[in-house]
């Protein structure tokens, strides 16, 4: 079993040792600078919001962050954007599409909000080549069952384009967070390719129930199983056994650059899962770190 990378400087070599051409990260954030600055200002007050410090590890310029990902051997990534109020989604989608047009290793992404025209905006983004969308139920503080979103979920399901959905209660419970709420969306759109961000932390057991019930639901690894998160949302004892039931439904996500630890830390956690169960091992690592996210993105 190949151990995880000792540090960021070891990540690219470690990925190559698995026979991978690189890493594919489905949960990365690049945003217009004014928005990113506000996000970082929020994390500067994390002790107030979350009761713990949250120092952004990769608080550098956009170009430096791109170079960091490349040095890590990340060959494809989804730069996710998300609105927190009406009137932002189209602007953010336009920005993300333009970003991907000028950054060859970024895939085109989009987002949405429950507002008039949301369905037509998503249709337009799909026609423009968006390969993955982000829905942040917690930050957006909206009901994913809103009638204004029905054409959005339907269009994404029909297109087979994945949507990374932050619908879990972590790190803060919202008015419409929780898998019992989002399952109502899945019940209406069972063919939706939904990626549960942060593995729906802390509702890990319920997340696996949704994987069993809906064959196009996936989990991402963002902040899962790292020491920072274990202090707040520890993994259940049967975590790796449950992963072994769905080894091709888990994708790499990291929340780069907004994590309070190194990129290698997330990979160390994933490598630990692979080593803990004989049914996982290196095939699981290759699937999570490259093959499954690349398949979802329809990229090459």
C-alpha positions as CSV (number, residue, x, y, z in Angstrom):
1,X,0.0,0.0,0.0
2,X,1.4,3.4,-1.0
3,X,1.5,5.7,1.9
4,X,0.0,9.2,1.6
5,X,2.3,12.2,0.7
6,X,4.4,13.5,3.5
7,X,3.9,17.1,2.5
8,X,2.8,19.2,-0.5
9,X,6.2,18.8,-2.1
10,X,5.6,15.1,-2.2
11,X,2.1,15.1,-3.7
12,X,2.9,15.0,-7.4
13,X,5.5,12.2,-6.9
14,X,3.0,10.3,-4.8
15,X,0.2,10.6,-7.4
16,X,2.7,9.4,-10.1
17,X,3.6,6.4,-7.9
18,X,-0.1,5.3,-8.2
19,X,0.2,5.3,-12.0
20,X,-1.9,8.5,-12.3
21,X,-1.2,11.2,-14.8
22,X,-2.3,13.7,-12.2
23,X,-5.1,14.6,-9.7
24,X,-8.6,15.7,-10.6
25,X,-10.2,17.9,-7.9
26,X,-13.9,18.4,-8.1
27,X,-14.2,20.9,-5.3
28,X,-11.9,23.9,-5.6
29,X,-12.8,27.6,-5.2
30,X,-11.8,30.4,-7.5
31,X,-13.9,33.6,-7.3
32,X,-13.8,37.2,-8.4
33,X,-11.3,38.9,-6.2
34,X,-13.9,41.1,-4.3
35,X,-15.9,38.0,-3.5
36,X,-12.9,35.9,-2.5
37,X,-11.7,38.8,-0.2
38,X,-15.1,38.7,1.5
39,X,-14.9,34.9,1.9
40,X,-11.5,35.2,3.5
41,X,-12.7,38.0,5.8
42,X,-15.4,35.6,6.9
43,X,-12.9,33.0,7.8
44,X,-10.8,35.6,9.6
45,X,-13.8,35.7,12.0
46,X,-14.1,31.9,12.2
47,X,-13.7,31.8,15.9
48,X,-16.9,33.9,16.2
49,X,-18.8,31.8,13.5
50,X,-17.5,28.3,14.3
51,X,-15.9,28.5,17.7
52,X,-12.5,27.7,16.2
53,X,-9.8,29.5,14.2
54,X,-9.7,28.9,10.4
55,X,-6.5,30.3,8.9
56,X,-6.7,30.1,5.1
57,X,-3.6,28.1,4.2
58,X,-3.3,29.2,0.6
59,X,-4.1,32.9,0.9
60,X,-2.1,34.1,-2.1
61,X,-2.8,35.7,-5.5
62,X,-4.9,34.0,-8.1
63,X,-1.8,33.2,-10.3
64,X,0.1,31.8,-7.3
65,X,-2.8,29.6,-6.4
66,X,-2.9,28.2,-10.0
67,X,0.8,27.6,-9.8
68,X,0.3,25.8,-6.5
69,X,-2.3,23.4,-8.0
70,X,0.0,22.7,-10.9
71,X,2.9,22.0,-8.6
72,X,0.7,19.5,-6.8
73,X,0.0,17.7,-10.0
74,X,-3.6,18.7,-10.2
75,X,-4.3,18.5,-14.0
76,X,-8.1,19.2,-13.9
77,X,-10.1,21.0,-11.3
78,X,-13.6,22.5,-11.0
79,X,-13.4,26.2,-9.9
80,X,-16.7,26.3,-8.0
81,X,-18.7,29.6,-7.5
82,X,-21.8,30.2,-5.4
83,X,-24.1,33.1,-4.7
84,X,-25.4,34.1,-1.2
85,X,-28.2,36.4,-2.5
86,X,-30.4,37.0,-5.6
87,X,-28.8,38.6,-8.6
88,X,-25.4,37.1,-8.2
89,X,-25.7,33.7,-9.9
90,X,-25.5,34.8,-13.5
91,X,-22.6,37.1,-12.9
92,X,-20.7,34.4,-11.1
93,X,-21.4,31.8,-13.8
94,X,-20.3,34.2,-16.5
95,X,-17.1,34.8,-14.5
96,X,-16.5,31.1,-14.0
97,X,-17.0,30.4,-17.7
98,X,-14.5,33.1,-18.6
99,X,-12.1,31.9,-16.0
100,X,-12.1,28.4,-17.6
101,X,-11.7,29.9,-21.0
102,X,-8.3,31.4,-20.0
103,X,-7.2,28.6,-17.6
104,X,-6.8,25.4,-19.5
105,X,-6.8,23.1,-16.5
106,X,-10.0,24.5,-15.1
107,X,-13.3,23.0,-16.3
108,X,-16.2,25.4,-17.0
109,X,-18.6,25.7,-14.0
110,X,-21.8,27.4,-13.1
111,X,-24.2,28.1,-10.3
112,X,-27.7,29.2,-9.6
113,X,-30.1,30.6,-7.0
114,X,-33.9,30.3,-6.6
115,X,-35.0,33.4,-8.6
116,X,-37.0,34.1,-11.7
117,X,-35.1,32.9,-14.8
118,X,-32.9,30.4,-13.0
119,X,-33.9,27.6,-15.3
120,X,-33.1,29.5,-18.5
121,X,-29.8,30.7,-17.0
122,X,-28.7,27.2,-16.3
123,X,-29.8,26.1,-19.8
124,X,-27.6,28.9,-21.2
125,X,-24.7,27.8,-19.0
126,X,-25.1,24.2,-20.2
127,X,-25.1,25.4,-23.8
128,X,-21.9,27.4,-23.1
129,X,-20.2,24.3,-21.9
130,X,-20.5,24.2,-18.1
131,X,-19.5,20.7,-16.9
132,X,-20.4,21.0,-13.2
133,X,-22.5,23.3,-11.0
134,X,-22.4,24.3,-7.4
135,X,-25.4,24.6,-5.1
136,X,-24.6,26.0,-1.6
137,X,-27.8,25.6,0.4
138,X,-26.2,26.7,3.6
139,X,-24.5,29.9,2.4
140,X,-27.4,30.7,0.1
141,X,-29.9,30.0,2.9
142,X,-32.5,28.8,0.3
143,X,-34.8,25.9,0.1
144,X,-33.6,23.4,-2.6
145,X,-37.2,22.3,-3.0
146,X,-38.2,25.8,-4.2
147,X,-40.4,25.7,-7.3
148,X,-38.1,28.1,-9.0
149,X,-35.4,25.4,-8.9
150,X,-37.5,22.6,-10.4
151,X,-36.4,23.4,-14.0
152,X,-32.8,23.7,-12.8
153,X,-32.7,20.2,-11.2
154,X,-34.6,18.8,-14.2
155,X,-32.2,20.4,-16.7
156,X,-29.1,19.1,-14.9
157,X,-30.6,15.6,-14.5
158,X,-31.4,15.5,-18.2
159,X,-28.0,16.7,-19.2
160,X,-26.2,14.3,-16.9
161,X,-24.1,17.2,-15.6
162,X,-23.1,16.9,-11.9
163,X,-24.0,19.4,-9.3
164,X,-21.9,19.7,-6.1
165,X,-24.4,20.3,-3.4
166,X,-23.5,21.6,0.1
167,X,-26.7,20.5,1.8
168,X,-25.3,19.0,5.1
169,X,-25.4,20.6,8.5
170,X,-21.7,21.1,8.7
171,X,-20.0,23.4,9.7
172,X,-23.2,25.3,10.6
173,X,-26.8,24.2,10.5
174,X,-29.0,26.3,8.2
175,X,-32.7,26.7,7.8
176,X,-32.8,24.2,4.8
177,X,-29.7,22.1,5.4
178,X,-30.0,18.3,6.1
179,X,-30.3,15.3,3.8
180,X,-34.0,14.8,4.7
181,X,-34.6,18.1,2.8
182,X,-32.4,17.4,-0.2
183,X,-33.7,13.9,-0.6
184,X,-37.0,15.4,-1.6
185,X,-35.2,16.9,-4.5
186,X,-33.7,13.5,-5.4
187,X,-37.1,11.9,-5.1
188,X,-38.4,14.2,-7.8
189,X,-35.2,14.0,-9.9
190,X,-33.8,10.5,-9.3
191,X,-31.5,10.8,-12.3
192,X,-29.7,13.9,-10.9
193,X,-26.0,13.4,-10.7
194,X,-25.5,15.0,-7.3
195,X,-22.2,15.1,-5.5
196,X,-22.7,15.6,-1.7
197,X,-20.1,18.1,-0.7
198,X,-18.1,17.1,2.4
199,X,-19.8,13.7,2.2
200,X,-22.8,15.6,3.8
201,X,-21.0,16.0,7.0
202,X,-22.0,15.2,9.7
203,X,-24.8,13.0,8.3
204,X,-22.4,10.3,7.0
205,X,-24.7,7.3,7.6
206,X,-27.7,9.0,5.8
207,X,-25.4,9.9,2.9
208,X,-24.6,6.2,2.4
209,X,-28.3,5.5,2.5
210,X,-28.8,8.0,-0.4
211,X,-26.0,6.3,-2.3
212,X,-27.7,3.0,-2.0
213,X,-31.0,4.5,-3.1
214,X,-29.9,6.8,-5.9
215,X,-27.3,5.3,-8.2
216,X,-26.1,8.8,-9.5
217,X,-25.4,10.2,-6.1
218,X,-21.7,10.6,-5.1
219,X,-19.7,11.8,-2.2
220,X,-16.8,14.2,-2.3
221,X,-13.9,14.1,0.2
222,X,-13.7,17.8,1.0
223,X,-12.5,18.3,4.6
224,X,-13.6,14.7,5.5
225,X,-11.4,12.8,7.9
226,X,-8.7,15.4,8.4
227,X,-7.7,16.3,12.0
228,X,-9.4,19.7,11.7
229,X,-12.8,18.2,10.9
230,X,-12.5,15.1,13.1
231,X,-12.6,17.5,16.1
232,X,-16.1,18.6,15.0
233,X,-17.5,15.8,12.8
234,X,-15.6,12.5,13.5
235,X,-16.1,9.7,11.0
236,X,-18.1,6.7,12.1
237,X,-16.4,3.5,12.9
238,X,-17.7,1.8,9.8
239,X,-16.6,4.5,7.4
240,X,-14.1,2.5,5.4
241,X,-16.5,-0.5,5.3
242,X,-19.2,1.7,3.8
243,X,-16.8,3.2,1.3
244,X,-16.0,-0.3,0.1
245,X,-19.7,-0.7,-0.9
246,X,-19.4,2.4,-3.2
247,X,-15.7,2.6,-4.3
248,X,-16.6,4.3,-7.6
249,X,-19.0,6.9,-6.1
250,X,-16.4,8.9,-4.2
251,X,-14.5,11.8,-5.7
252,X,-11.6,14.0,-4.7
253,X,-12.6,17.4,-3.3
254,X,-10.5,19.7,-1.1
255,X,-11.9,23.2,-0.8
256,X,-8.6,24.6,-1.9
257,X,-7.5,27.4,-1.2
258,X,-9.8,28.0,1.8
259,X,-8.6,25.1,3.9
260,X,-6.8,25.6,7.3
261,X,-4.2,22.9,6.5
262,X,-2.1,21.7,3.6
263,X,-3.4,20.0,0.5
264,X,-1.4,16.9,1.4
265,X,-3.4,16.5,4.7
266,X,-6.5,15.7,2.7
267,X,-4.7,13.1,0.6
268,X,-3.2,11.6,3.8
269,X,-6.7,11.0,5.1
270,X,-7.8,9.4,1.8
271,X,-4.7,7.2,1.7
272,X,-5.5,6.1,5.3
273,X,-9.0,4.9,4.3
274,X,-7.5,3.0,1.4
275,X,-5.0,1.3,3.6
276,X,-7.6,0.4,6.3
277,X,-9.7,-2.0,4.2
278,X,-8.3,-4.7,1.8
279,X,-11.3,-4.0,-0.5
280,X,-10.0,-0.5,-1.2
281,X,-6.3,-0.1,-1.6
282,X,-4.7,1.5,-4.7
283,X,-7.6,0.8,-7.1
284,X,-9.8,3.0,-4.7
285,X,-7.2,5.7,-4.7
286,X,-6.9,5.8,-8.5
287,X,-10.7,6.0,-8.7
288,X,-11.2,8.7,-6.2
289,X,-8.2,10.9,-7.2
290,X,-8.6,10.7,-10.9
291,X,-10.9,8.3,-12.7
292,X,-14.3,9.0,-11.1
293,X,-14.0,12.8,-11.0
294,X,-12.7,12.8,-14.6
295,X,-15.7,10.7,-15.7
296,X,-18.2,13.0,-14.0
297,X,-16.6,16.1,-15.6
298,X,-16.6,14.5,-19.0
299,X,-13.1,15.8,-19.4
300,X,-9.9,14.3,-20.8
